[in-house]
């Protein structure tokens, strides 16, 4: 079995692969103050809840965008399994080309998403990962990551809005009955859901125009399922894209 862990700014996503089957997905808070021992206790509990014997873990791989969590997490895995995990970074075999100005600046999450998407879907393609930030990554027909766009995530934007606007309250992110809201909450829902869907449509149009061809689009992370249901472009939703990419990378590098 392979332990695959994605460390994001908000959550740590934990999954275990048995062969090509994903056994479970669990989420922990991204706490930068946890020690290796504390992290080991949490991981052991998660594995136990899902009836995974630690002795059956043959290896592990980590993608992290929070450096302060990476080292204690690696230490925790070593404590539990006796094995040093692979960490996505320079020197790893990926099977994909990186064509941005400074490859070292490419986030590991964007790389792993792109590896999975390029293996699973036709190219050229756009990966929309909607978490703390919304990232759009383009892989061209030559299997090269050529760039993309980064903007505030849906919840991040709403949090900033309610923090600065005294009369606006937190809302659940769900589709409004119509685009033209007739009360404050529905107006906010329209902006959050339909506004972000329109943003995706607009960016997809611009990317397609610059490439001179239509891109396949896959969405993952956070609220992408809700938003992608309201785009005019067809978007395939894959909630496990990053974990699938981690498993692909693990097999390429053992």
Secondary structure in CASP SS format (residue, H / E / C, confidence):
PFRMAT SS
TARGET T0000
AUTHOR 0000-0000-0000
METHOD secondary structure of the structure
MODEL  1
X C 1.00
X E 1.00
X E 1.00
X E 1.00
X E 1.00
X E 1.00
X E 1.00
X C 1.00
X C 1.00
X C 1.00
X E 1.00
X E 1.00
X E 1.00
X E 1.00
X E 1.00
X E 1.00
X E 1.00
X E 1.00
X C 1.00
X C 1.00
X E 1.00
X E 1.00
X E 1.00
X E 1.00
X E 1.00
X E 1.00
X E 1.00
X E 1.00
X E 1.00
X C 1.00
X C 1.00
X C 1.00
X C 1.00
X C 1.00
X C 1.00
X H 1.00
X H 1.00
X H 1.00
X H 1.00
X H 1.00
X H 1.00
X H 1.00
X H 1.00
X H 1.00
X H 1.00
X H 1.00
X H 1.00
X H 1.00
X H 1.00
X C 1.00
X C 1.00
X C 1.00
X C 1.00
X H 1.00
X H 1.00
X H 1.00
X C 1.00
X C 1.00
X E 1.00
X E 1.00
X E 1.00
X E 1.00
X E 1.00
X E 1.00
X C 1.00
X C 1.00
X H 1.00
X H 1.00
X H 1.00
X H 1.00
X H 1.00
X H 1.00
X H 1.00
X H 1.00
X H 1.00
X H 1.00
X H 1.00
X H 1.00
X H 1.00
X H 1.00
X H 1.00
X C 1.00
X C 1.00
X C 1.00
X C 1.00
X E 1.00
X E 1.00
X C 1.00
X C 1.00
X C 1.00
X C 1.00
X C 1.00
X C 1.00
X C 1.00
X C 1.00
X C 1.00
X E 1.00
X E 1.00
X C 1.00
X C 1.00
X C 1.00
X C 1.00
X H 1.00
X H 1.00
X H 1.00
X C 1.00
X C 1.00
X H 1.00
X H 1.00
X H 1.00
X H 1.00
X H 1.00
X H 1.00
X H 1.00
X H 1.00
X H 1.00
X H 1.00
X H 1.00
X H 1.00
X H 1.00
X C 1.00
X C 1.00
X C 1.00
X C 1.00
X E 1.00
X E 1.00
X E 1.00
X E 1.00
X E 1.00
X E 1.00
X C 1.00
X C 1.00
X E 1.00
X E 1.00
X E 1.00
X E 1.00
X E 1.00
X E 1.00
X E 1.00
X C 1.00
X C 1.00
X C 1.00
X C 1.00
X E 1.00
X E 1.00
X E 1.00
X E 1.00
X E 1.00
X E 1.00
X E 1.00
X E 1.00
X E 1.00
X C 1.00
X H 1.00
X H 1.00
X H 1.00
X H 1.00
X H 1.00
X H 1.00
X H 1.00
X H 1.00
X H 1.00
X H 1.00
X H 1.00
X C 1.00
X C 1.00
X C 1.00
X C 1.00
X C 1.00
X C 1.00
X C 1.00
X C 1.00
X C 1.00
X C 1.00
X C 1.00
X C 1.00
X C 1.00
X C 1.00
X C 1.00
X C 1.00
X C 1.00
X C 1.00
X C 1.00
X H 1.00
X H 1.00
X H 1.00
X H 1.00
X H 1.00
X H 1.00
X H 1.00
X H 1.00
X H 1.00
X H 1.00
X H 1.00
X H 1.00
X H 1.00
X H 1.00
X H 1.00
X H 1.00
X H 1.00
X H 1.00
X H 1.00
X H 1.00
X H 1.00
X H 1.00
X H 1.00
X H 1.00
X H 1.00
X H 1.00
X H 1.00
X H 1.00
X C 1.00
X C 1.00
X C 1.00
X C 1.00
X E 1.00
X E 1.00
X E 1.00
X E 1.00
X E 1.00
X C 1.00
X C 1.00
X C 1.00
X H 1.00
X H 1.00
X H 1.00
X H 1.00
X H 1.00
X C 1.00
X C 1.00
X C 1.00
X C 1.00
X C 1.00
X C 1.00
X C 1.00
X E 1.00
X E 1.00
X C 1.00
X C 1.00
X C 1.00
X H 1.00
X H 1.00
X H 1.00
X H 1.00
X H 1.00
X H 1.00
X H 1.00
X H 1.00
X H 1.00
X H 1.00
X H 1.00
X H 1.00
X H 1.00
X C 1.00
END
